[in-house]
Amino acid sequence: MLIDFHVHLFPDALAGRTLEKLSQTASEGGSGAPYFTDGTLEGTKRRMEDWGVDAIVTQHIATSPRSMHKVNDFAAQVRAERIYSFGSVHPDAPDALEELDRIRALGLDGVKMHPDYQNFFVDDDKMAALYERMAALRLPLLLHAGWDPLSPELVHAEPARIARVLDGFPNLTLIAAHLGGMRRYDQVEKHLLGRRNLYLDTAMTSPYLHDAAQYARIVRGHGLDRILFATDCPWSTPERELALLDRIGLDAQERAQVTAQNALALLGARPGCALPA
C-alpha cells in the first residue's frame, strides 16, 4: 500500500492559473518549475492511480485571512473514501481559533500552515493560542519547514525554531514537511531527530538531498515510526521520492511502515485503505 501524505490540488476554476503562478515562483532559472498533474481533483486522482497510490492526504493553505473559510469548505468538499484532507487557518484572521473548531466539526484530518506564504515565524508568540487549540482538538499540524523559493533569504521555519515549538507545546502533534527542513538537513540532524511529538514527511526531498547517507541518518535517526512518505505533488512524483527512499536499504516491513502504516496510525484507516492483516 502507498499513501502520499502531501498532495496539493485546487478548485477546477483556479487550478490552471494557480499552478502557472506557483511554477514561476518556484523556478530558480526563470523558465518555470515543472508540475506533474493539472492540479484538479479528478486529474490528480487519475495520475495517482497511474502511479499506484492508494490514498492521498491533501494539503490546503489559506494564503489570506479572507480566503480561509473558502479554503476549508473546499478541503471538506474533496475529502472522500481514499482522500484525507487538511484544512488551514491564517494566523492573522480574527476568527482563526473559531475556525479550528470548524475544521474539527467539518471532519477534516488536520491543519496545514505555510509560514512563508502566511508570513509568520513558527515560534512567534502570536502562534501560541493556535497551537494550544490544535493540541486540545487533537488536530495534527503540518508545517512547511525550511527554505522556500517564495522567501529564499528569510526562512520562517528553521529547524531550531521548530524545536522551540515542540518544547513549548508537547501535546501538539507536528509534522515538519520536507524531511524537517528543506535545504536545512544539517540543522534537522542537530535539532529535531528523535522528538516524539514530531513526524517528518519526505515531500520534495529528492531534488535537494542527494546524500543518501544523510537521508538514511535522518530517517533512521528520527525513527521509522515517525516518517511519512510524501511527494509535494504536483511538484514531485512518487517515483522520484520512492527512488530516494529505496536507496537506504529498508526491508519490506520498514518500507511498509513509512509508505502507509504510519499514516494510517496517525489518521485512522478509511474504507479501502486498511492494510492486509
C-alpha positions as CSV (number, residue, x, y, z in Angstrom):
1,M,0.0,0.0,0.0
2,L,1.2,3.5,-0.8
3,I,-0.2,6.7,0.8
4,D,1.0,10.1,-0.3
5,F,0.8,12.4,2.7
6,H,1.4,15.7,1.0
7,V,-0.6,16.5,-2.1
8,H,-1.9,19.8,-3.4
9,L,-5.0,20.4,-5.5
10,F,-7.2,23.3,-6.3
11,P,-10.8,24.1,-7.4
12,D,-11.1,23.4,-11.1
13,A,-11.7,27.1,-12.0
14,L,-8.4,28.1,-10.3
15,A,-6.1,25.2,-10.8
16,G,-4.5,26.2,-14.2
17,R,-3.6,29.7,-13.4
18,T,-2.6,28.8,-9.8
19,L,-0.1,26.2,-11.0
20,E,1.3,28.6,-13.6
21,K,1.8,31.3,-10.9
22,L,3.4,28.8,-8.4
23,S,5.6,27.4,-11.1
24,Q,7.1,30.7,-11.8
25,T,7.6,31.4,-8.1
26,A,9.3,28.1,-7.6
27,S,11.5,28.4,-10.6
28,E,15.2,29.2,-9.9
29,G,16.1,29.6,-13.6
30,G,13.2,31.6,-14.7
31,S,11.7,29.0,-17.1
32,G,9.1,27.7,-14.6
33,A,9.3,24.7,-12.3
34,P,7.7,21.5,-13.7
35,Y,4.5,20.2,-12.4
36,F,3.1,16.7,-12.9
37,T,-0.7,17.0,-12.5
38,D,-3.2,19.5,-13.7
39,G,-4.0,20.5,-10.1
40,T,-7.6,19.4,-10.2
41,L,-9.3,16.8,-8.0
42,E,-10.1,14.4,-10.9
43,G,-6.8,15.0,-12.7
44,T,-4.9,14.3,-9.6
45,K,-6.9,11.1,-8.8
46,R,-6.1,9.8,-12.4
47,R,-2.4,10.5,-12.0
48,M,-2.3,8.9,-8.6
49,E,-4.0,5.8,-10.0
50,D,-1.3,5.7,-12.7
51,W,1.4,6.0,-10.1
52,G,-0.1,3.2,-7.9
53,V,-1.0,5.4,-5.0
54,D,-3.8,4.0,-2.8
55,A,-4.7,7.1,-0.8
56,I,-3.7,10.8,-0.6
57,V,-3.6,13.5,2.1
58,T,-4.5,16.8,0.5
59,Q,-2.9,19.9,2.0
60,H,-4.6,23.3,1.7
61,I,-3.3,26.7,2.6
62,A,-5.2,29.8,3.5
63,T,-2.9,32.4,2.0
64,S,-5.0,35.3,3.3
65,P,-7.5,35.8,6.2
66,R,-10.4,36.3,3.8
67,S,-9.7,33.1,1.9
68,M,-9.7,30.9,5.0
69,H,-13.3,29.8,5.1
70,K,-13.5,29.0,1.3
71,V,-10.2,27.0,1.6
72,N,-11.7,24.9,4.3
73,D,-15.0,24.5,2.5
74,F,-13.1,23.1,-0.4
75,A,-11.0,20.9,1.8
76,A,-14.2,19.4,3.2
77,Q,-15.6,19.0,-0.3
78,V,-12.7,16.9,-1.6
79,R,-12.5,14.6,1.5
80,A,-13.6,11.1,0.4
81,E,-13.0,7.4,1.0
82,R,-9.4,7.4,-0.1
83,I,-8.8,11.1,0.3
84,Y,-7.8,12.6,3.6
85,S,-7.9,16.4,3.8
86,F,-6.1,19.0,5.9
87,G,-7.7,22.4,6.4
88,S,-5.9,25.7,7.1
89,V,-6.1,28.7,9.3
90,H,-4.4,32.1,8.7
91,P,-2.7,33.4,11.8
92,D,-3.9,37.0,11.1
93,A,-7.6,36.0,10.8
94,P,-9.6,37.4,13.7
95,D,-11.6,34.2,13.9
96,A,-8.7,31.8,13.4
97,L,-9.4,30.0,16.7
98,E,-13.0,29.6,15.9
99,E,-12.1,28.3,12.5
100,L,-10.1,25.5,14.1
101,D,-13.3,24.4,15.9
102,R,-15.0,24.5,12.5
103,I,-12.2,22.4,10.9
104,R,-12.8,19.7,13.6
105,A,-16.6,20.0,13.0
106,L,-16.1,19.6,9.2
107,G,-14.3,16.3,9.9
108,L,-11.1,17.4,8.4
109,D,-8.0,15.4,9.3
110,G,-5.6,18.2,10.4
111,V,-4.2,21.6,9.7
112,K,-1.7,22.8,7.1
113,M,0.2,26.1,7.6
114,H,2.9,27.6,5.4
115,P,5.0,30.2,7.3
116,D,6.3,31.9,4.2
117,Y,3.0,32.3,2.4
118,Q,1.3,33.3,5.6
119,N,4.1,35.5,6.8
120,F,4.9,34.2,10.3
121,F,7.8,32.7,12.2
122,V,6.8,29.4,13.6
123,D,7.9,30.4,17.1
124,D,6.1,33.8,17.1
125,D,4.2,34.5,20.3
126,K,1.0,35.0,18.4
127,M,1.0,31.3,17.4
128,A,0.7,30.0,20.9
129,A,-3.1,30.1,21.2
130,L,-3.4,28.4,17.8
131,Y,-1.0,25.6,18.8
132,E,-2.8,25.1,22.1
133,R,-6.2,24.9,20.4
134,M,-4.9,22.4,17.8
135,A,-3.4,20.3,20.6
136,A,-6.7,20.4,22.5
137,L,-8.7,19.4,19.4
138,R,-6.2,16.7,18.5
139,L,-5.6,18.2,15.1
140,P,-2.2,17.4,13.7
141,L,-0.4,20.3,12.2
142,L,1.7,20.0,9.0
143,L,4.1,22.9,8.6
144,H,6.2,23.8,5.6
145,A,9.7,23.5,7.1
146,G,13.0,25.1,5.9
147,W,13.8,27.1,2.8
148,D,11.1,28.1,0.2
149,P,11.6,29.9,-3.1
150,L,8.9,32.4,-2.2
151,S,11.2,33.7,0.6
152,P,14.7,32.5,-0.2
153,E,16.6,34.9,2.0
154,L,14.2,34.8,5.0
155,V,13.4,31.3,6.3
156,H,10.4,31.4,8.7
157,A,10.6,27.7,9.8
158,E,14.2,26.9,10.6
159,P,14.6,23.6,12.5
160,A,15.8,25.4,15.6
161,R,12.6,27.4,15.7
162,I,10.5,24.2,15.1
163,A,12.4,22.7,18.1
164,R,11.2,25.6,20.3
165,V,7.6,24.9,19.2
166,L,8.0,21.3,20.1
167,D,9.4,22.1,23.5
168,G,6.7,24.7,24.2
169,F,3.7,22.5,23.1
170,P,4.5,18.9,23.9
171,N,0.8,17.8,23.3
172,L,0.8,19.2,19.8
173,T,1.3,16.6,17.0
174,L,3.5,18.4,14.5
175,I,4.5,17.2,11.0
176,A,7.5,19.0,9.6
177,A,7.4,18.8,5.8
178,H,10.4,18.3,3.5
179,L,12.2,15.9,6.0
180,G,12.1,18.5,8.7
181,G,13.6,21.4,6.7
182,M,14.1,21.9,3.0
183,R,17.8,22.6,2.4
184,R,18.4,22.6,6.1
185,Y,19.2,19.0,6.6
186,D,22.3,19.5,8.9
187,Q,20.1,21.6,11.2
188,V,17.4,18.9,11.1
189,E,20.0,16.4,12.4
190,K,21.1,18.8,15.1
191,H,17.7,20.0,16.4
192,L,14.9,17.6,15.5
193,L,15.8,14.0,15.5
194,G,14.1,11.7,17.9
195,R,11.4,14.1,19.2
196,R,8.3,12.0,19.9
197,N,5.7,14.7,19.1
198,L,7.2,15.2,15.7
199,Y,6.7,13.4,12.3
200,L,8.8,14.2,9.3
201,D,7.4,13.9,5.8
202,T,9.5,13.2,2.7
203,A,7.9,15.7,0.4
204,M,10.0,17.2,-2.3
205,T,13.3,15.9,-0.8
206,S,14.7,14.2,-3.9
207,P,15.6,17.5,-5.8
208,Y,17.6,18.8,-2.8
209,L,19.1,16.0,-0.8
210,H,21.4,13.9,-2.9
211,D,23.4,12.4,0.0
212,A,21.8,9.0,0.6
213,A,23.9,8.6,3.8
214,Q,22.5,11.8,5.3
215,Y,18.9,10.8,4.2
216,A,19.4,7.5,6.0
217,R,20.7,9.1,9.1
218,I,17.7,11.4,9.3
219,V,15.1,8.7,8.6
220,R,16.6,6.1,10.9
221,G,17.8,8.6,13.5
222,H,14.4,10.1,13.9
223,G,12.7,6.7,14.0
224,L,10.9,4.9,11.2
225,D,7.6,5.1,13.1
226,R,7.7,8.9,12.7
227,I,8.4,9.1,8.9
228,L,5.6,9.7,6.4
229,F,6.0,9.1,2.7
230,A,5.0,12.2,0.7
231,T,5.8,13.9,-2.6
232,D,4.5,17.5,-2.6
233,C,2.6,16.6,-5.7
234,P,2.3,18.2,-8.3
235,W,5.9,19.4,-7.7
236,S,7.3,15.9,-7.4
237,T,6.1,12.3,-8.0
238,P,6.0,9.0,-6.1
239,E,8.6,7.6,-8.5
240,R,11.1,10.3,-7.6
241,E,10.6,10.2,-3.9
242,L,10.4,6.4,-3.7
243,A,13.7,6.2,-5.6
244,L,15.4,8.2,-2.9
245,L,13.7,6.2,-0.1
246,D,14.8,2.9,-1.7
247,R,18.4,4.0,-1.7
248,I,18.7,3.5,2.1
249,G,18.0,-0.3,2.2
250,L,14.7,-0.6,4.1
251,D,13.4,-4.1,4.4
252,A,9.8,-4.8,3.3
253,Q,8.3,-4.2,6.8
254,E,10.2,-0.9,7.2
255,R,9.2,0.3,3.8
256,A,5.5,-0.5,4.5
257,Q,5.7,1.4,7.8
258,V,6.9,4.5,6.0
259,T,4.7,4.3,3.0
260,A,1.4,3.5,4.7
261,Q,1.3,2.2,8.2
262,N,2.5,5.4,9.9
263,A,-0.1,7.5,8.1
264,L,-2.9,5.1,9.0
265,A,-1.8,5.0,12.6
266,L,-1.9,8.8,12.7
267,L,-5.1,9.5,10.8
268,G,-7.0,6.2,11.0
269,A,-7.9,3.8,8.3
270,R,-10.6,4.6,5.7
271,P,-12.6,2.1,3.7
272,G,-10.3,0.7,1.1
273,C,-7.2,1.8,2.9
274,A,-6.8,-0.9,5.5
275,L,-3.5,-2.8,5.4
276,P,-3.8,-6.6,5.0
277,A,-3.8,-8.5,8.3
